[in-house]
Amino acid sequence: MLEFFLLPLTVGAAAVAFGRRRQEDYERDIDNVFRHLKIGTTVRNEHVYPKLVAKEKKDLYTRYVYRVPLGLTKKTLEPVKEVLEATLDRYVEVRFKKWLYIDVFHHAMPEKVLYKDVPDRDGWVIVLGLNEKGWHFHDFDKTPHCTISGTTRFGKTVMLKNIMTYLIEHHPDDVEFVVLDMKGGLEFGRYKNLKQVVDVASNPVEAFNALGRVKVFMEQQEAVFKKNGWSNVVNTPIQKRLFVIVDEGAQLAPDRFMTKEERNMLLECQHILGEVARIGGALGFRLIFCTQYPTADTLPRQVKQNADLKITFRLPTGYASQVAIDDYGAEELPSDIKGRAIVKTHEKMIVQTPLIDDDEMMKRLEVYRVEKRNETHRTANEDFICFE
């Protein structure tokens, strides 16, 4: 589920302003668009266009309310948004429900957003980003799993670090992470000594072992839930959540050139991730699965079907966008703006995700660094905080 905060004026001041067109010019331009598109009907041999009946100045936008001639359909109004945005050089929203509402936003989406400017928010939420409407957040207790796609260097791993930092800062005693950093541990290995990080796997064998412990722990938690008659962690006294993060899931995809043992190991990894996606949400497990180039092989079906939140940064083709978010658009994201992403649930929107670098992340989380014993053979009970 997508949620958002209204953009405060102090943040709005830092956003990029559109042009220098005066507010009073919009009415004339909107009327001209109606006439150009022939948006109206003929009454007694006269063509009647929508008539402005109200104008409301808001913090983020100006709303123009039009009375629409009888007989005008939603299909007729479909081109209005695209033409208005090109004409006004502004982001525009158009809704038709008895009245025609045209919202012309005052500020553009910024090309850079800093993590330090993200507002605090209660609950198991993470920041998605900022756009013309303000800050947007996602609640993992409402939608427990997520997929993230995107070409390398466009913001995918930075998004994961945003998520980890925000959750640790807001739930330091209740959040835990198992991170499968399939880039050799280069991105997340430095955070393995944070008390909230149970494990960082850096290759397929380590991922197999880590997921094996996750599977055992999930089975234990399932037994606890059955014993107590619980069906969903949200409706229990349990405050803790375990996030399983996969950075570059393509490395867990079996290949025909592998040995049978290697293929079976990776198939088991994908099976466990599918089980986390299928039944783990109700037990307090949260899966975030990332891949650079989503295909049917690199994005397991169970994971995709059970991850209602889908985020994608720029992708090279429309096919990849279709796999990632079941829609086109990721291939059209700007190539010169890092961190620009499409967020898809029941609706689709574009946001600018926050930027955080490793120095800032470590500075914020240094207080949670602990000494951990280094043992090869561990049990699930030794690794995880019991949810009971």
C-alpha positions in Angstrom: 0.0 0.0 0.0 1.3 3.4 -0.9 1.1 6.2 1.6 2.4 9.8 1.4 3.1 12.9 3.4 2.4 16.3 2.0 5.6 18.1 1.0 6.4 20.8 3.6 7.2 24.2 2.3 10.8 24.0 3.5 11.4 21.0 1.4 9.4 22.5 -1.5 11.8 25.4 -1.5 14.6 23.0 -2.5 12.6 21.5 -5.3 13.1 22.6 -8.9 10.5 25.2 -10.0 8.8 25.0 -13.3 9.2 27.9 -15.7 7.9 31.4 -14.9 4.4 31.2 -16.3 1.9 33.2 -14.2 -0.9 31.3 -12.5 -3.6 33.3 -14.2 -2.4 32.1 -17.6 -3.3 28.5 -16.8 -7.1 29.0 -17.3 -6.5 30.4 -20.7 -4.2 27.6 -21.7 -6.5 24.9 -20.3 -9.3 26.4 -22.3 -7.1 26.4 -25.4 -6.4 22.7 -24.9 -10.1 21.9 -24.7 -10.6 23.7 -28.0 -7.6 22.2 -29.7 -8.8 18.6 -28.7 -12.4 19.5 -29.4 -13.3 18.5 -25.8 -17.0 19.3 -25.7 -20.4 18.7 -27.3 -22.7 20.5 -29.7 -25.8 22.1 -28.1 -28.3 23.9 -30.4 -25.6 24.1 -33.2 -23.1 25.6 -30.7 -20.0 23.7 -29.5 -20.0 23.8 -25.7 -16.7 23.3 -23.8 -16.1 22.5 -20.1 -16.7 25.6 -17.9 -14.5 26.6 -15.0 -16.6 26.8 -11.8 -14.0 26.9 -9.1 -10.3 27.4 -8.5 -8.6 26.2 -5.3 -5.0 27.2 -4.4 -3.3 24.4 -2.4 0.2 24.1 -0.9 1.4 21.7 -3.7 -1.0 22.4 -6.5 -3.8 24.6 -7.9 -7.0 22.7 -8.6 -9.3 23.8 -11.4 -12.8 22.4 -11.3 -14.9 22.3 -14.5 -18.5 21.6 -15.2 -18.6 19.2 -18.1 -21.3 19.2 -20.8 -23.7 16.3 -20.8 -22.6 13.4 -23.0 -18.8 13.8 -22.5 -17.1 10.5 -21.7 -14.0 9.6 -19.8 -12.5 8.2 -23.0 -12.9 11.6 -24.6 -10.9 13.2 -21.7 -8.0 10.7 -21.9 -5.6 12.9 -24.0 -6.1 15.9 -21.8 -3.4 15.1 -19.2 -0.6 14.5 -21.7 -1.4 17.6 -23.8 -1.8 19.8 -20.6 1.6 18.7 -19.3 3.3 19.5 -22.5 1.5 22.8 -22.8 2.0 24.0 -19.2 5.4 22.3 -18.6 4.0 21.1 -15.3 3.0 17.8 -13.7 -0.8 17.5 -14.0 -3.4 15.2 -12.7 -6.9 14.9 -14.3 -9.9 13.2 -12.7 -13.5 13.0 -13.9 -16.2 12.2 -11.4 -19.3 14.3 -12.0 -16.9 17.3 -12.1 -13.7 17.5 -14.1 -10.8 18.1 -11.6 -7.5 19.4 -13.1 -4.6 19.7 -10.5 -1.6 21.7 -11.8 1.4 21.1 -9.4 3.7 23.9 -8.4 7.0 22.1 -8.3 8.8 19.5 -10.4 10.1 16.2 -9.1 13.7 16.9 -7.7 16.6 15.2 -9.4 18.3 14.5 -6.1 16.9 13.7 -2.7 19.0 13.2 0.5 18.3 10.6 3.1 18.8 13.1 5.9 15.7 15.0 4.7 13.3 12.0 5.0 10.6 12.5 7.6 10.2 10.1 10.5 7.3 7.8 10.3 5.9 5.2 12.8 5.2 1.6 12.0 7.0 -0.9 9.9 7.4 1.5 7.0 10.2 2.5 4.7 10.6 5.6 2.5 10.0 5.1 -1.2 10.9 8.5 -2.4 9.7 12.0 -3.2 7.7 13.4 -6.1 5.4 16.3 -6.9 2.9 15.1 -4.3 5.4 14.8 -1.5 7.1 11.9 0.4 5.8 8.4 -0.2 6.1 5.5 2.2 5.4 1.7 2.2 4.1 -0.3 5.1 5.6 -3.8 5.2 2.9 -4.9 7.7 0.3 -4.3 5.0 2.3 -5.7 2.0 5.1 -7.9 3.4 7.2 -8.6 0.3 8.9 -6.5 -2.4 10.9 -6.9 -5.7 13.4 -4.4 -6.9 14.8 -4.3 -10.4 17.1 -2.0 -12.3 20.3 -1.7 -14.3 23.5 -1.5 -12.3 24.4 2.0 -10.9 20.9 3.4 -11.2 20.0 3.1 -7.5 18.9 -0.4 -6.6 21.6 -1.1 -4.0 21.3 2.4 -2.6 17.5 1.7 -2.1 18.4 -1.4 -0.1 20.7 0.7 2.1 17.9 3.2 2.6 15.6 0.5 3.7 18.1 -1.1 6.1 19.1 2.3 7.7 15.5 3.5 8.1 14.3 0.2 9.7 17.3 0.0 12.0 17.0 3.6 13.1 13.3 3.2 13.8 13.2 -0.4 15.1 16.7 -1.1 16.5 15.6 -3.8 18.9 13.0 -5.5 16.8 14.4 -5.8 13.2 16.8 -8.4 11.9 18.3 -9.0 8.5 19.6 -11.9 6.5 21.4 -10.4 3.5 22.3 -12.5 0.5 24.9 -10.2 -1.1 25.6 -12.1 -4.3 28.1 -9.5 -5.4 30.8 -11.2 -3.3 29.7 -9.4 -0.1 31.2 -6.1 -1.4 28.1 -4.0 -0.7 26.9 -5.4 2.7 29.8 -7.3 4.1 30.9 -4.2 6.0 27.6 -4.3 8.0 27.8 -7.9 9.2 28.8 -6.8 12.7 25.6 -4.7 13.3 23.6 -6.4 16.0 20.5 -6.4 13.7 22.4 -8.3 10.9 22.1 -12.1 11.5 24.1 -13.1 8.4 25.6 -11.8 5.2 26.1 -14.5 2.5 28.5 -13.6 -0.3 28.3 -16.6 -2.6 25.8 -19.4 -3.5 27.1 -21.9 -0.9 26.8 -19.3 1.9 23.4 -18.3 0.6 22.3 -22.0 0.7 23.4 -22.3 4.3 21.9 -19.0 5.4 18.5 -19.9 3.7 18.6 -23.3 5.3 18.7 -21.7 8.7 15.9 -19.3 7.7 13.8 -22.3 6.7 14.4 -24.1 10.0 13.5 -20.9 11.9 10.4 -20.3 9.8 9.2 -23.9 10.6 9.8 -23.2 14.3 7.8 -20.0 14.1 5.0 -21.8 12.3 4.8 -24.2 15.2 4.6 -21.3 17.7 1.8 -19.8 15.7 -0.2 -23.0 15.5 0.3 -23.5 19.3 -1.1 -20.1 20.0 -3.8 -20.1 17.4 -2.3 -17.1 15.6 -2.7 -16.6 11.8 -1.0 -13.2 11.2 1.9 -11.6 13.1 0.1 -8.2 12.8 -2.6 -9.5 15.2 -0.2 -10.9 17.8 2.0 -9.4 20.6 5.1 -10.0 18.5 7.0 -6.9 17.7 9.9 -8.4 15.8 10.4 -8.8 12.0 13.0 -10.6 10.0 13.9 -9.2 6.6 15.5 -11.5 4.0 17.3 -9.3 1.4 18.6 -10.8 -1.9 20.9 -8.4 -3.8 21.3 -9.8 -7.3 19.0 -12.8 -7.4 20.3 -13.8 -10.9 23.3 -15.4 -9.1 20.8 -17.9 -7.6 19.4 -19.0 -11.0 20.5 -22.5 -12.0 22.3 -22.8 -15.3 22.6 -25.8 -17.6 26.4 -25.5 -17.6 26.5 -26.2 -13.8 27.0 -29.5 -12.2 23.9 -31.4 -11.0 24.9 -30.6 -7.3 25.2 -26.9 -8.1 21.8 -26.8 -9.9 20.1 -28.6 -7.0 21.6 -26.3 -4.5 20.4 -23.2 -6.3 16.9 -24.7 -6.9 16.7 -25.3 -3.2 17.6 -21.6 -2.6 14.8 -20.5 -4.9 12.4 -22.9 -3.3 13.1 -21.5 0.2 12.7 -18.0 -1.1 9.4 -19.0 -2.6 8.3 -20.4 0.7 9.3 -17.2 2.5 7.2 -15.3 -0.1 4.3 -17.7 0.2 3.9 -18.3 3.9 6.5 -16.1 5.6 4.6 -12.9 5.5 2.0 -14.0 8.1 4.8 -15.2 10.4 6.8 -11.9 10.4 9.2 -12.6 7.6 9.7 -10.0 4.9 11.4 -10.7 1.6 13.1 -8.0 -0.6 14.3 -9.6 -3.8 16.5 -7.6 -6.2 17.9 -8.4 -9.7 19.5 -6.3 -12.3 17.7 -7.7 -15.3 14.5 -9.5 -14.5 13.5 -12.6 -16.5 11.4 -15.7 -15.8 14.7 -17.4 -14.7 16.1 -14.7 -12.4 12.8 -13.7 -10.8 11.1 -16.8 -9.4 7.4 -17.0 -10.0 6.4 -17.5 -6.4 8.4 -14.5 -5.3 6.9 -12.2 -8.0 3.3 -13.4 -7.4 3.5 -12.8 -3.7 5.4 -9.4 -3.8 2.7 -6.9 -4.4 5.2 -4.0 -4.1 7.3 -3.8 -7.2 10.0 -1.1 -7.6 12.1 -0.7 -10.7 14.8 1.7 -11.7 15.9 2.2 -15.3 15.8 -1.0 -17.4 17.2 -1.4 -21.0 14.1 -2.9 -22.6 10.3 -2.9 -22.5 10.4 -6.6 -22.0 12.4 -6.3 -18.8 10.0 -3.7 -17.6 7.0 -6.0 -18.3 8.7 -8.7 -16.2 9.6 -6.3 -13.4 6.3 -4.4 -13.0 3.9 -6.0 -15.4 3.9 -2.8 -17.4 6.1 -0.7 -19.7 7.9 2.4 -18.5 11.2 1.4 -16.9 12.9 1.6 -20.2 11.8 5.3 -20.5 13.2 6.5 -17.2 15.9 9.1 -17.7 19.4 7.8 -18.2 21.0 10.9 -16.7 19.1 10.9 -13.3 20.2 8.2 -10.8 17.7 7.1 -8.2 14.6 7.7 -10.4 12.2 4.8 -10.0 8.7 3.5 -10.8 6.7 2.1 -7.8 3.9 -0.3 -8.6 1.2 -1.7 -6.4 -2.5 -1.3 -7.4 -1.3 1.9 -9.0 1.9 3.2 -10.6 3.9 6.3 -9.7 7.4 7.7 -10.3 9.5 8.9 -7.4 13.0 10.1 -6.7 14.5 7.8 -4.1 16.8 9.1 -1.4 20.6 9.1 -1.7 22.7 7.7 1.2 26.3 6.7 0.9 28.2 4.1 3.0 29.9 6.8 5.1 26.6 8.3 6.2 25.0 4.8 6.7 27.9 3.6 8.9 28.0 6.9 10.9 24.3 6.5 11.6 24.5 2.8 12.5 27.9 2.7 14.2 26.3 2.6 17.6 24.8 -0.8 16.8 28.2 -2.5 16.0 28.9 -5.5 18.2 31.6 -8.2 18.3 30.3 -11.5 16.9 31.8 -14.9 17.2 32.8 -16.4 13.9 31.6 -20.0 13.7 30.9 -22.0 10.6 28.2 -24.3 12.1 25.3 -22.4 13.7 21.7 -23.3 14.5 18.6 -21.2 13.8 18.0 -20.8 17.6 21.5 -19.3 18.0 21.1 -16.9 15.1 17.6 -15.5 15.4 15.7 -13.6 18.1 12.8 -15.8 19.0 9.5 -14.2 18.0 7.6 -15.8 20.9 
